[in-house]
């Protein structure tokens, strides 16, 4: 490998430097594959529920709220960094500010790879709100003690896909949705 910051990791299709991310190393196949095999809530759910399913729900929720395809694609990709550096439970992540630095650097490269400008603070708030609304609804179905979570109260109960699904089907759906949104944006 070349002279890069940090070391590389193997991905489904090649390699990626998490501490020195590059646009040309971001691949939809890697993101869809990893997120469809990664369980939400660090695996403490009642059944397998993946990050890819979560992202599909966030994008669908953004559409439900009337947001355009660009914001929907951002919602679909909002956890794409987890394909490369996994995720940490929120209470622990708050204790590691360095994690957020790497996470955002990867997110920025992912967005650029999909021809998306980094979102404004307003758009980031829209995506975060949808993410939290989905989190609330996931927790109600998938967790045992969601009623104790002070950080996710006050959201509307909505129907989302929390079924235990075959990871390959989720991967295919995630891939197809990214591609559909990319095509829609190219038409505009």
PEMO-V203561 format. One record per residue. N is the residue number from 0. RES is the residue in one letter. SS is DSSP state (H for helix, E for strand, - for the rest). NEAR is the number of other C-alpha atoms within 10 Angstrom. Layout:
{{N & RES & SS & NEAR} {N & RES & SS & NEAR}}
This chain:
{{0 & X & - & 6} {1 & X & - & 6} {2 & X & - & 6} {3 & X & - & 11} {4 & X & - & 11} {5 & X & - & 10} {6 & X & - & 14} {7 & X & - & 17} {8 & X & E & 12} {9 & X & E & 11} {10 & X & - & 18} {11 & X & - & 12} {12 & X & - & 13} {13 & X & - & 12} {14 & X & E & 17} {15 & X & E & 21} {16 & X & - & 17} {17 & X & - & 19} {18 & X & - & 17} {19 & X & - & 15} {20 & X & - & 21} {21 & X & - & 17} {22 & X & H & 15} {23 & X & H & 11} {24 & X & H & 17} {25 & X & - & 25} {26 & X & - & 18} {27 & X & H & 19} {28 & X & H & 15} {29 & X & H & 21} {30 & X & H & 24} {31 & X & H & 26} {32 & X & H & 22} {33 & X & H & 23} {34 & X & H & 27} {35 & X & H & 26} {36 & X & H & 19} {37 & X & - & 21} {38 & X & E & 21} {39 & X & H & 22} {40 & X & H & 19} {41 & X & H & 13} {42 & X & H & 12} {43 & X & - & 13} {44 & X & - & 17} {45 & X & - & 11} {46 & X & - & 14} {47 & X & - & 19} {48 & X & - & 27} {49 & X & E & 28} {50 & X & H & 25} {51 & X & H & 30} {52 & X & H & 27} {53 & X & H & 25} {54 & X & H & 24} {55 & X & H & 24} {56 & X & H & 24} {57 & X & H & 29} {58 & X & H & 28} {59 & X & H & 20} {60 & X & H & 22} {61 & X & H & 24} {62 & X & H & 16} {63 & X & H & 10} {64 & X & - & 11} {65 & X & - & 11} {66 & X & - & 16} {67 & X & - & 13} {68 & X & H & 19} {69 & X & H & 17} {70 & X & H & 21} {71 & X & H & 25} {72 & X & H & 27} {73 & X & H & 28} {74 & X & H & 28} {75 & X & H & 25} {76 & X & H & 25} {77 & X & - & 22} {78 & X & - & 22} {79 & X & - & 27} {80 & X & - & 23} {81 & X & H & 19} {82 & X & H & 21} {83 & X & H & 22} {84 & X & H & 15} {85 & X & - & 16} {86 & X & - & 19} {87 & X & - & 15} {88 & X & - & 10} {89 & X & H & 10} {90 & X & H & 8} {91 & X & H & 9} {92 & X & H & 13} {93 & X & - & 12} {94 & X & - & 9} {95 & X & - & 11} {96 & X & H & 10} {97 & X & H & 10} {98 & X & H & 14} {99 & X & H & 12} {100 & X & H & 12} {101 & X & H & 17} {102 & X & H & 20} {103 & X & H & 13} {104 & X & H & 16} {105 & X & H & 27} {106 & X & H & 21} {107 & X & H & 20} {108 & X & H & 22} {109 & X & H & 28} {110 & X & H & 20} {111 & X & H & 16} {112 & X & H & 17} {113 & X & - & 18} {114 & X & - & 13} {115 & X & - & 17} {116 & X & - & 13} {117 & X & - & 15} {118 & X & - & 15} {119 & X & - & 9} {120 & X & H & 9} {121 & X & H & 9} {122 & X & H & 15} {123 & X & H & 16} {124 & X & H & 12} {125 & X & H & 17} {126 & X & H & 24} {127 & X & H & 15} {128 & X & H & 15} {129 & X & H & 21} {130 & X & H & 21} {131 & X & H & 17} {132 & X & H & 21} {133 & X & H & 27} {134 & X & H & 20} {135 & X & H & 22} {136 & X & H & 20} {137 & X & H & 24} {138 & X & H & 18} {139 & X & H & 14} {140 & X & H & 14} {141 & X & H & 20} {142 & X & - & 14} {143 & X & - & 12} {144 & X & - & 9} {145 & X & H & 18} {146 & X & H & 12} {147 & X & H & 9} {148 & X & - & 10} {149 & X & H & 8} {150 & X & H & 9} {151 & X & H & 16} {152 & X & - & 13} {153 & X & - & 9} {154 & X & - & 14} {155 & X & - & 10} {156 & X & - & 12} {157 & X & - & 11} {158 & X & - & 11} {159 & X & - & 17} {160 & X & - & 14} {161 & X & - & 18} {162 & X & - & 13} {163 & X & - & 12} {164 & X & - & 15} {165 & X & - & 13} {166 & X & H & 21} {167 & X & H & 13} {168 & X & H & 11} {169 & X & H & 22} {170 & X & H & 22} {171 & X & H & 14} {172 & X & H & 17} {173 & X & H & 25} {174 & X & H & 17} {175 & X & H & 13} {176 & X & H & 17} {177 & X & H & 21} {178 & X & H & 15} {179 & X & H & 13} {180 & X & H & 19} {181 & X & H & 17} {182 & X & H & 12} {183 & X & H & 13} {184 & X & H & 15} {185 & X & H & 8} {186 & X & H & 7} {187 & X & - & 6}}
